[in-house]
Amino acid sequence: MKHSRCRVEAGFTLVELMVVLAIIGILLVIAGPWMGEFLANNRMTTQANRVAGMFQFARGEAARLGRPVRVKPTPVSPSSTNEWGEGLEVEALLDGTNWRSVMSFPALDHNLTLDSASGVTLFTFLPNGRFKMDDGNGGGLYPDNSGSREPQVALCDGRDAEVGRIVTLSFAGQVSVKKVPVDSSGVPVPATDPC
């Protein structure tokens, strides 16, 4: 005598599938704004690190070549609201007057701006690790006649409650990236907010 076997199909019912899709939809609605903020902050950090890398590269090239290497914005006359964000150029001094392009940095992405906090439009790294900067007033050699303020460029975007990034060159020529300080509510401290 043969016994018939009943086969049970594994799978989801339509109701179970609809419940899962509803849960996914709710999670997307909740996580959507947070994800956009996360991506914008990640984009800003990535660009700040690329700018810092460009300054570090220029400093290293000056030491390697034994010649001055400068970082300047491109075009030569950038807009006043985005001095450094339209592109950067690293150039090495071949002889007394001729500069040769070593590396280019394209314009920043997604409405980001990069401005000098102190009006600096040119950084020149020397082989000994020091650097000069030109702020339109003749500039100065760091660290000798530097004053007390380290040169900085501020990276910002168009968000209202946005926390920017500061790329700072120390008096020794070291480059660092810092997030703008915020208070306990996450609001940028006005005295430190470059944006």
N, C-alpha and C positions, 0 to 999 in steps of 0.2 A: 504494500500500500504506500502510495506516495503522499507526502505531506506538502501542501502548497505553502510556499514562503511568501510572506507579505514584505515587500521592499518599502522601506521608509526613505523618502527623498529628503536630504538635508538642504536647508536653504532658509531664506527670509520670507516672511509674509509681506504683503503690501503694507500693512499697518506698521510692522516693525521698520520697514524701509522708510516710511514717511516720518516716523518718530526720529530716526537717526538723522535724516535730512533736516528736520526742524531744529534739532540740537546743534547741528553744524551751522545752520543759518544764524542762530542766536549767538553762537560763539564768534562768528565772523562779524556780526554787528557790534559786539562788545570789544573785540580785539582790533577791529579796523582802524580806529583813530590812534590807538596805541602803536600799532604796527607802522603807520605813516610817520609818527613821531620818532620811532626807533630808526626807521630808514633815513630820515632827515638828519638825525644826530650821527648816525654811522657815516653818512655822506660827508658831513662837516668834519668829523674826526679824520677820515681818510684824506680829505683835501689838506687839512692842517698838517698831517704827517708828511704829505708830499711836499708841501712848502718847506717844512723843516728839513726834509731830506735834501732839497735843492740848496739850502744854505750850508748844510753839512758837506755836501759834495763840493761846493765852491771853496770852502775852507780847506778841505783835503787836497783839492787840485792846486791851490796856491802853495801848499807845503810840498806836494809832489813835484810840481814844475819849477819851484823856486822863483816864481813870478807872481805879481799881483793878479788876482782873479776877482772880477766884479759880478754882482747880481743887480740887474736893472729891470724895471718894468717895460713891457712892450704893449702898445706902441710907446714911442718916446714921450709923447704928451698924453698921458692917460687922463681919464675923467677924474674929477676931484672926489667923486663918491666911490670910486673903485680903482684907486691908484695902482695896485698890484694885481688885481683880479683879472685883468684882460690878457695876461700872459707875462712870463718872466724869461729872461735870457741870462745865461752865464757866459762870460767872455774872459779870455786870458790875454794879458798884455804880451805881445810878441816882442816888441822892442819899445822904444820910448813913446811911440804914439799910436801904433797899430794894435787894435784889439781883434781877436779871433773868437768867433762863437764856438763854445764847447758843448752847450746843451740848451735846449729850449723847453719851456714849460707852457703848455697850452692854457687858454682861458679857463677859469674855474667853472664848474658845473652848477646848474640848477639855481640860479639867482643868488649865488654866493658872492660876497664882496670881500676884498682883502685890502685893507687900508693901513697906512703907517700911522701909528698913534702919535708919532712925533714929527710928521711931515717929511720923513726920509724918502728920497727918491733914488738912492744909489748906495749900495754897500760894496766896498772894496776890501777883500781879504788880502793880507800881506803874508809872505812866506813864513814869518815868525809867529803867526797865530793872531796877531792884532788885526784890527780892521778900521777902515775909515768909513764914514757915512756922510752923505751930502743931503742936507735938508733945505737947500736953496740959499743958505746963509754961510756958505763956505764949509760947512760940515765940521768934523773934528776927528782926531785920531784917538782910537780907544785902545788901551785904557788910560793913556797919558793925560790928555786934557778933556776928559769925558764928562765932567759934571757928575751928577749923582743918578741920572736916569738911564736905565738900560733900554736900548732901542727895541721896539716891538712893532709887530704888524697884527692887526685884528681881523679875524675871520668871522663874518656874520652872514645871516640869511634873513629872509623877509618875515619870519614868524614873529608874532607879537611878544610872546613870553619866551623867546629864544635865548638860550645861553650860548654865547659865542666861545671861540677859542682864541687864545693869545699865543703867538709865536714870538719868543723872546731870545735875543742874543745877549749872552752874558758878557761881562767886560773881558773875559778870557776867550771869547769867540765861540763858546758852547751854545748850542741851540736847544731850546725846550719848548714843549707845547703844554699849555695849561688850560683847563676849563675855567670859565669865569666863575668866581665864588657866588654862591646863592645863600639866602637866609633860610630859616627853618621851614618856610613855606615853599621853598624852591624858586623864589623870585630872585633874579640877579641883583646883587648889591649895587646900587646906583653908582657909587664911586668907582667901581671896578668894571662896570659893563661898558664895553667898547661899541656896542651896537645901537 
